[in-house]
Structure formats: C-alpha cells, structure tokens
C-alpha cells in the first residue's frame, strides 16, 4: 500500500512540477510549396505527434502539398495565379546563364534585375489573392469561429502574414527568405560593411570595392521593397487594416522567427531576441537504402560513390552541359548516382546510374558517398554539412550562388559556372574534391560544430512554437526599434538638433565676438 501511495505522489509531483505543455492547440498553417513545404511538413508531423490540431491552407493546384493527410486538415484557398510551371524556371535558368557572362562586379545586378520583375508581378498576384480571401465573409467567419491559437507560416508567401495579422493571431515564422532577400535583412540591424546583402555573392571579409558593391545592392533592395513590393499591397491595407500599415510592419509583428539557419553555415552578424535558429532541423541519421541501391553502393569498392542532384524545380540542364557531365563521370573510377529527368546523355558511362528520384539524406549519410554535386539549395547544403560530405556546386538560380559561396570560403566546396562547364574543367574539379582530403576534413569539422548543441533544432522549434501558444505571444522579445520612424531609428532628429544647437552656439559666439570687436574699435576711435 505504501508503495502505491509513493507512486501516486511521484506522478502527482511530476504533473504539477513538470514542464508545462500545451497539447491540443489549434494551429493554422499557411505554407509555401516546393522545397519550403518539405521543411514545414517535418514540423507539422512533430506538432501532430504532440496532440495539436493542424489546419493547412493550400492551393488546389499545389505541386507538393496533398489535400488529404493523416496529420492535418486542408482547406483549398483561391490563388489567382496559374501555378507557375517548371518551364518558367527553365526559362529563367537560361536568362541567368546569360547574365553570368557579364563581368563579376555587375553580373549580380543583372540577375537581381531579372528577379525584380518577377517580384513585382508575384506580389501583385499575392495581394489580389489576399483581398479575395479577406472579402469572402463566409470563409473568414469560419476561420474566426474556429478560434485558432497560432498562425504558423512561411513569410516567403505573404498571405499567411496578412491573414494572421487580420485574425489577430500570435504568429510564428518558419523562415529564411522574406520579400526580396534573406530574413535577417528585414528584422535585424545589417551593417553593409560586413553583412553581405542577398544576391551580392559577397562574404563578410570585404575590400573597398566589395563594400561599394554591397552598398549598391542594399540601396537596390530598399528600392525593391518600397517601390516595387509595398505598393502592391496599398489598396488591401487601406481597406482592411489600420492607417499606416505596410507589409514590413505586419512581418515585424510576428512573435517568433524560427530561422532555418546556423552560424556554422551563415556569416556571423547581428540578430534579435525573437529570432531562434533551427538550421538543419530537417536532417536525420541515414536509414538503410533499398536493396538495389545498397548493392550499387557496395559495388563501388574502395573508390566510393558520387551523388548528383540539382533540385526539384529546374527539370533540365542544357543538353551540352549534361553531355559534358556524363562524359566526365565516365572517366571516374567511382560509381555515380545521378538524379536525372531528361533524355539520357549519349556519353553516359557504365559506372553511372540515372534515377528520377533518390533518397538524398540516406545517400549522403552512407559511408561510401565521397562527393555531393548539387545546385546549392539550402536543404541540400545543410544535409551535406550534417553528414560531412564535400560539395561540388553548380548554382542555377536565386540564393544558390550565395549558399555555395558560404561553403566555398570555409574550404568545404568548389563552385563552377554552369555556362562555362566543360568535360575537362568539371572532371578537374571533381578529382580535386575526391583526392584532396582538405575538403572532407573541413566539412566534417563543420558537421561536428553543427551537431554540437545543447538541444536539437527540431526540439528548439517545437519549444518556441508551444511557448508562443502557452503565453499567447512573445511581445516582450520584440524590439522597440520596430515602432520608431526611420529618422528616429537612425537618430537623424537627434543629429539635426545637435547640429542646430552647435550652429546656434557658433553663430552666437561669432556675433558676440563681432559686437565686442566693434565696441573696442569704437572706443579707440573716440579719443582720436
């Protein structure tokens, strides 16, 4: 009997004194399609396992977000655009490759100009979509009556930010990119002297010319935000939100920013109290491969295997490039697994296996994998770091150039221009990665640093999501600087006041001196 009493008291103490959980909360989720959904889905699976009820808003034409799922209920929402097909990205790839022919200093500006036109059209579509949803009284009443506890969204799609603010829900961002650049540039101080602006392809050790380039990129990003992006939402905000509301003010109202970044990969820079770093949270230990793939890996012997994947969005590299790559692979003693969806190259060797899909995480974690050839997507870079596999980068679009630069300056990758790739230079770079142990040593060091943390990135993400639910927000972590006008933020009003006082003092001093000089000269003239 005494044992039963002891057990009862122990359980009671655990319930009363143990950590507070908030199971059973209602979470509204607005994700972004494509690779962003891969990240969001992993978080949703964990939230579902902890008893939370999840509702996902999705487009009926979504590529990757299924309408039926055991972990969430989905609601189709009207998206006014025809979901952008892959031919759009293939066309942009050709345009970017053309831009890369310009001199190094100016080619990034050409690339950014390409993206600007896409941003303008995209945000106009998003603003119209948001207006359509907010004006659907039945749909909005349904959301309000559900009484959600939290909005979880990826702010790369502004709909979640607008909807969460309109419903007055506590907001958590699953974020890396926002509006026209990396999310830090929106929420944190970003001195251009050592914080590279998105798309500049610069690192944090800049010389004078590079700092000039970085400043020009910063000014261009300000132009994009306030001249191209913000005006698309003016009518929407005037109709549905208080005066003075703009897109940036809504984004800064989020309680927690779950940042898909780790300073093992990112350059050190200023940050904010409500930014929580979860870079690499999608990474896991490798699972056993299917029997056929495992047999292929083991057949490589001591030489090992090269894994190549250039992502899910761009469906095809130019044929002359794939032929050069295939011909280079044929000369390797290693086996090659290549994710490939186009016509089989004529120069393909017997050592190369083409697949339409591959278990990337499990292949990178396999002991036979020697090099990862990748386009530089964030997920792939963190998976390479996690498993300690050196990278040969073939950047194609968007942030991929900046991502691969970060690994290159840490000695863990080589980067090639796709437009100038030949069989010989590709083979030289690949052999360098395979034969020079410094690349593997450097990325394995990054892997050790990335794994050496007191709490896993996933546990960190779930803690802060539930923290916001438990406390109905995290307003105490938001900086007062967000509410200041720009001239007060930069203390320009203080500077003008000090200059005015200083100028008045100098003017007064000069006036007094002139008066005194005049009196003295007047006195001298009288006796004469």
C-alpha positions in Angstrom: 0.0 0.0 0.0 2.8 2.4 0.9 4.4 1.7 -2.5 1.2 2.7 -4.3 1.0 5.9 -2.3 4.6 6.7 -3.2 3.9 6.1 -6.9 0.8 8.2 -6.8 2.6 11.1 -5.1 5.5 10.9 -7.6 3.2 11.0 -10.5 1.3 14.0 -9.0 4.5 15.9 -8.4 5.6 15.2 -12.0 2.3 16.6 -13.3 2.4 19.6 -11.0 6.0 20.5 -11.2 7.0 19.1 -14.6 7.2 21.2 -17.8 4.1 22.8 -19.0 2.8 21.5 -22.3 0.0 22.9 -24.5 -1.3 19.8 -26.3 -4.5 20.1 -28.2 -4.0 23.6 -29.5 -5.4 24.7 -32.8 -2.8 25.8 -35.3 -3.5 27.5 -38.6 -0.7 26.9 -41.2 0.0 28.8 -44.5 3.0 27.0 -46.1 5.0 27.7 -49.3 5.1 25.0 -51.9 8.1 23.2 -53.2 11.2 22.6 -51.1 9.8 25.0 -48.4 6.9 22.5 -47.9 9.4 19.8 -47.1 10.6 21.8 -44.1 7.2 22.8 -43.0 5.8 19.2 -43.2 8.5 17.9 -40.8 7.5 20.5 -38.2 3.8 19.6 -38.7 4.5 15.9 -38.2 6.1 16.7 -34.8 3.3 19.0 -33.8 0.7 16.4 -34.7 2.6 13.8 -32.6 2.3 16.1 -29.6 -1.5 16.3 -30.0 -2.0 19.6 -31.8 -4.8 20.1 -34.3 -3.5 21.5 -37.6 -5.3 23.2 -40.4 -3.4 23.8 -43.6 -4.4 26.4 -46.2 -3.3 25.3 -49.7 -3.9 26.0 -53.4 -6.0 23.4 -55.2 -3.2 23.3 -57.8 -0.4 22.7 -55.3 2.6 20.7 -56.5 3.6 19.0 -53.2 1.0 19.8 -50.5 -1.5 17.0 -50.6 -5.2 17.7 -49.8 -5.6 14.5 -47.8 -3.2 13.9 -44.9 -3.4 12.0 -41.6 -1.6 14.9 -39.8 -3.7 17.9 -40.8 -7.0 19.1 -42.3 -6.6 21.0 -45.5 -8.6 23.9 -46.9 -8.3 24.9 -50.5 -8.0 28.6 -51.0 -8.3 30.7 -54.2 -4.9 31.5 -55.6 -5.4 33.8 -58.6 -2.4 32.7 -60.5 -2.0 29.6 -62.6 0.6 27.7 -60.5 3.9 28.6 -62.1 5.1 25.6 -64.1 8.6 24.4 -64.4 9.1 25.9 -67.9 9.1 29.3 -66.2 12.1 28.3 -64.1 13.8 26.7 -67.1 13.5 30.0 -69.0 14.8 31.9 -66.0 17.8 29.5 -65.9 18.7 30.4 -69.4 18.3 34.1 -68.6 20.6 33.8 -65.5 23.2 31.8 -67.5 23.2 34.7 -70.0 23.7 37.2 -67.1 26.7 35.2 -65.9 28.6 36.2 -69.0 29.0 39.8 -67.7 31.9 41.0 -65.6 31.9 39.8 -62.0 31.2 43.2 -60.5 28.0 43.8 -62.4 26.5 40.4 -63.2 24.8 40.2 -59.8 22.9 43.4 -60.6 21.7 41.9 -63.9 20.5 38.9 -62.0 18.7 41.0 -59.4 17.0 42.9 -62.2 15.6 39.7 -63.5 14.2 38.8 -60.1 12.7 42.3 -59.7 10.2 41.9 -62.5 9.2 38.5 -61.0 8.8 40.1 -57.6 6.6 42.8 -58.8 4.2 40.5 -60.7 4.3 37.9 -57.9 3.3 40.4 -55.1 0.5 41.8 -57.2 -0.9 38.3 -57.6 -0.5 37.6 -53.8 -2.2 40.9 -52.9 -5.2 40.1 -55.1 -5.4 36.6 -53.7 -5.3 38.0 -50.1 -8.0 40.5 -51.0 -10.2 37.8 -52.4 -9.9 35.7 -49.2 -10.4 38.6 -46.8 -13.6 39.6 -48.7 -15.0 36.1 -48.5 -17.2 36.7 -45.4 -18.2 33.0 -45.0 -14.6 31.8 -45.2 -13.4 34.4 -42.8 -16.2 33.7 -40.3 -15.3 30.0 -40.5 -11.7 30.8 -39.6 -12.7 33.2 -36.8 -15.2 30.8 -35.3 -12.5 28.0 -35.2 -10.6 30.2 -32.6 -7.1 29.2 -33.6 -4.3 29.6 -31.1 -1.5 30.3 -33.5 -0.6 31.1 -37.1 2.4 29.2 -38.3 3.6 30.4 -41.7 6.5 30.8 -44.1 6.6 34.5 -44.8 8.1 33.9 -48.3 4.3 33.7 -49.1 2.8 36.9 -47.7 -0.7 35.5 -47.5 0.0 33.9 -44.1 1.4 37.2 -42.7 -1.7 39.1 -43.9 -4.2 36.6 -42.7 -2.6 36.0 -39.3 -2.5 39.8 -38.7 -6.1 40.2 -39.8 -7.2 37.4 -37.4 -5.0 38.9 -34.6 -3.4 35.6 -34.0 0.1 35.1 -32.4 2.4 34.4 -35.3 5.5 32.1 -35.7 7.5 32.2 -38.9 9.3 29.3 -40.4 11.6 31.5 -42.3 14.7 32.0 -44.3 13.6 34.2 -47.2 11.2 37.1 -47.0 10.1 39.6 -49.6 13.2 40.3 -51.6 16.0 38.8 -49.5 17.3 36.8 -46.5 15.1 37.4 -43.5 17.8 38.9 -41.3 17.8 41.9 -43.5 14.2 42.6 -42.5 14.3 42.0 -38.8 17.9 42.7 -37.6 20.5 45.5 -38.0 22.6 44.7 -41.0 25.7 46.9 -41.3 26.7 46.7 -45.0 30.4 46.9 -44.1 30.4 43.2 -43.2 26.9 41.8 -43.7 26.6 40.7 -47.4 23.2 41.6 -49.0 21.3 38.8 -50.6 22.3 38.2 -54.2 25.6 40.2 -53.9 27.7 37.0 -53.8 30.0 38.5 -51.2 31.3 37.2 -47.9 31.9 39.1 -44.6 35.6 40.0 -45.4 35.0 42.7 -48.0 37.6 45.1 -49.5 36.7 48.6 -50.5 35.3 47.8 -54.0 33.2 45.0 -52.5 31.8 47.3 -49.8 30.8 49.7 -52.6 29.1 46.8 -54.4 27.4 45.7 -51.2 26.1 49.2 -50.5 24.7 49.4 -54.1 22.9 46.1 -53.6 21.5 47.4 -50.3 20.1 50.5 -52.0 18.7 48.4 -54.7 17.0 46.2 -52.1 15.4 49.3 -50.5 14.1 50.3 -53.9 12.6 46.8 -54.4 10.9 46.8 -51.0 9.4 50.3 -51.0 8.9 51.0 -54.7 8.2 47.5 -56.2 6.8 45.3 -53.4 5.0 47.6 -50.9 2.8 49.4 -53.4 1.2 46.1 -54.5 -0.5 45.9 -51.1 -1.5 49.6 -50.6 -5.2 49.2 -51.6 -5.5 46.0 -49.5 -4.1 47.6 -46.4 -6.1 50.8 -46.8 -9.3 48.7 -46.9 -8.7 46.1 -44.3 -6.0 47.4 -41.8 -5.4 50.5 -39.7 -3.8 53.6 -41.3 0.0 53.4 -41.6 0.1 49.6 -42.1 2.5 48.2 -44.6 3.9 44.8 -45.3 7.1 45.2 -43.3 5.2 46.3 -40.2 3.0 43.2 -40.4 6.0 41.0 -40.7 7.8 42.6 -37.8 4.7 41.9 -35.6 5.5 38.2 -35.6 6.3 36.8 -32.2 9.0 34.3 -33.1 11.1 33.8 -36.2 12.2 30.2 -36.5 15.2 30.8 -38.7 16.4 28.0 -40.9 20.0 29.0 -40.4 23.0 28.0 -38.3 26.1 30.2 -37.9 28.2 27.2 -38.8 26.9 28.0 -42.3 25.9 31.7 -42.2 28.3 34.5 -41.6 28.2 35.9 -38.0 26.0 39.0 -37.9 23.7 41.0 -35.5 20.4 39.3 -34.6 17.3 39.9 -32.4 15.9 38.2 -29.2 12.9 36.7 -31.0 15.0 35.1 -33.7 15.5 31.3 -33.0 18.0 29.3 -35.1 16.9 25.9 -36.3 19.2 25.4 -39.3 19.4 21.8 -40.4 16.3 20.7 -38.3 15.2 18.5 -41.3 18.4 16.4 -41.1 18.3 12.9 -39.7 20.6 9.9 -39.4 20.7 7.9 -42.6 18.2 5.0 -43.0 19.1 1.7 -44.8 18.8 2.0 -48.5 16.6 -0.1 -50.8 18.4 -3.4 -51.7 19.2 -2.4 -55.2 20.7 1.0 -54.2 22.7 -0.6 -51.4 24.1 -3.2 -53.8 25.1 -0.4 -56.2 26.8 1.5 -53.4 28.7 -1.6 -52.2 29.8 -2.4 -55.7 31.8 0.8 -55.8 34.5 -0.8 -53.6 37.2 1.4 -52.1 36.5 4.2 -54.7 33.1 5.1 -53.3 30.2 6.9 -55.0 29.4 10.4 -56.3 25.8 11.6 -55.7 24.4 14.3 -58.0 21.1 16.2 -57.7 20.2 19.7 -59.0 16.8 20.0 -57.2 13.2 19.6 -58.0 12.3 22.9 -59.7 14.6 23.1 -62.7 13.8 20.0 -64.7 16.7 20.0 -67.1 20.2 21.4 -67.7 21.1 22.3 -71.3 21.9 19.2 -73.3 25.5 20.2 -74.0 26.1 20.6 -70.2 24.6 17.2 -69.4 26.7 15.6 -72.1 29.9 17.1 -70.7 29.0 16.0 -67.2 28.2 12.4 -68.3 31.5 12.2 -70.2 33.4 13.3 -67.2 31.6 10.8 -65.0 32.6 8.0 -67.4 36.3 8.7 -66.7 35.9 8.3 -62.9 36.8 5.1 -61.0 33.9 6.0 -58.7 30.3 4.9 -59.2 27.8 7.7 -59.8 24.1 8.1 -58.8 22.5 11.0 -60.8 19.0 12.3 -60.3 18.1 12.9 -63.9 14.7 13.5 -65.6 15.6 14.3 -69.2 16.8 12.4 -72.3 19.7 10.0 -71.5 23.1 11.5 -72.5 24.9 9.7 -75.3 28.2 9.9 -73.4 26.9 8.1 -70.3 29.3 5.6 -68.9 28.7 2.2 -67.4 29.6 3.5 -63.9 26.7 6.0 -63.8 23.1 5.2 -62.7 20.3 7.6 -63.7 17.3 7.8 -61.3 14.2 10.1 -61.3 14.2 10.1 -57.5 16.8 9.4 -54.9 16.8 9.2 -51.1 19.2 12.1 -50.7 19.5 12.2 -47.0 20.2 8.4 -46.8 22.7 8.5 -49.7 24.6 11.4 -48.1 24.8 9.5 -44.8 26.1 6.4 -46.5 29.8 5.6 -45.8 30.5 5.1 -49.5 29.5 8.6 -50.5 32.5 10.7 -51.4 31.2 13.9 -53.1 27.8 15.6 -53.4 27.2 17.5 -56.7 24.4 20.0 -56.0 22.8 23.2 -57.2 23.1 24.8 -53.8 19.6 24.7 -52.3 19.5 25.3 -48.5 18.2 21.9 -47.6 20.9 20.1 -49.6 23.6 22.3 -48.1 22.6 21.5 -44.5 22.3 17.8 -45.3 25.8 17.9 -46.8 27.1 19.6 -43.6 25.2 17.2 -41.3 26.7 14.1 -43.0 30.1 15.7 -43.7 30.2 15.3 -47.5 32.2 17.8 -49.6 30.2 19.6 -52.3 30.8 20.4 -56.0 28.4 23.3 -56.6 26.5 24.1 -59.8 24.4 27.1 -58.8 21.5 27.8 -61.0 19.0 30.3 -59.5 18.2 32.6 -56.6 20.1 32.1 -53.3 22.1 29.1 -54.6 25.1 31.3 -55.6 25.3 32.8 -52.1 24.7 29.4 -50.4 27.6 27.8 -52.2 29.9 30.7 -51.6 29.5 30.1 -47.8 30.8 26.6 -48.1 33.5 27.6 -50.6 35.0 30.2 -48.2 35.1 27.6 -45.5 37.1 25.2 -47.7 34.3 22.6 -47.9 33.2 23.1 -51.6 34.2 24.0 -55.1 31.9 26.1 -57.2 31.6 26.0 -61.0 29.8 28.3 -63.5 27.3 26.1 -65.4 27.5 28.3 -68.5 31.3 27.6 -68.9 31.3 24.0 -67.8 33.3 21.6 -69.9 34.1 17.9 -69.5 37.7 18.8 -68.7 37.1 21.5 -66.1 34.3 19.6 -64.5 36.5 16.5 -64.2 39.4 18.5 -62.8 37.2 20.0 -60.1 35.6 16.6 -59.2 39.0 14.9 -59.0 40.3 17.7 -56.7 37.4 17.1 -54.3 37.9 13.4 -54.4 41.7 13.4 -54.0 42.3 16.4 -51.8 41.5 15.5 -48.2 41.2 19.1 -47.0 37.6 19.4 -48.4 36.4 16.4 -46.5 38.3 17.5 -43.3 36.8 21.0 -43.5 33.2 19.9 -44.0 33.5 17.2 -41.3 34.7 19.9 -38.9 31.5 21.9 -39.8 29.5 18.8 -39.2 30.9 18.4 -35.7 30.2 22.0 -34.9 26.7 21.8 -36.4 25.8 18.8 -34.2 27.4 20.1 -31.0 24.5 21.9 -29.4 22.5 21.5 -26.2 19.2 20.9 -27.9 18.3 19.6 -31.3 17.0 22.2 -33.8 13.6 20.3 -34.0 13.1 20.3 -30.2 14.1 24.0 -30.3 11.5 24.8 -32.9 8.7 22.9 -31.1 9.6 24.5 -27.8 9.2 28.0 -29.1 6.0 27.3 -31.0 4.5 25.9 -27.8 6.0 28.8 -25.9 4.0 31.3 -28.0 0.8 29.3 -27.6 1.3 29.0 -23.8 2.0 32.7 -23.4 -0.4 33.9 -26.1 2.5 35.7 -27.9 6.1 36.8 -27.1 5.7 40.6 -27.2 8.4 41.0 -24.6 11.0 39.8 -27.1 10.1 42.4 -29.8 12.4 45.4 -30.1 11.0 48.9 -29.6 13.0 49.9 -32.7 10.3 48.4 -34.9 7.9 51.1 -33.9 10.2 54.0 -34.5 10.1 56.1 -37.7 13.2 55.8 -39.8 14.6 59.2 -38.9 14.3 58.4 -35.2 15.7 54.9 -35.7 18.9 56.4 -37.2 18.8 59.3 -34.7 18.7 61.8 -37.5 16.4 64.0 -35.5 18.9 64.0 -32.7 21.7 64.7 -35.1 19.8 67.7 -36.6 19.0 69.0 -33.1 22.7 68.8 -32.0 23.8 70.4 -35.3 21.2 73.2 -34.8 22.4 73.8 -31.2 26.1 73.7 -32.3 25.3 76.0 -35.2 23.4 78.4 -32.9 26.2 78.4 -30.4 28.8 79.1 -33.1 26.7 81.8 -34.7 26.1 83.4 -31.2 29.8 83.2 -30.4 30.7 84.9 -33.7 28.0 87.6 -33.1 29.3 88.3 -29.6 32.9 88.5 -30.8 31.9 90.9 -33.6 30.0 93.1 -31.1 32.9 93.2 -28.7 35.3 94.0 -31.6 33.1 96.7 -32.8 32.9 98.3 -29.3 36.7 98.2 -28.8 37.3 99.8 -32.2 34.6 102.4 -31.4 36.3 103.3 -28.1 39.7 103.6 -29.8 38.2 106.0 -32.4 36.7 108.3 -29.8 40.0 109.6 -28.2 41.4 110.2 -31.7 
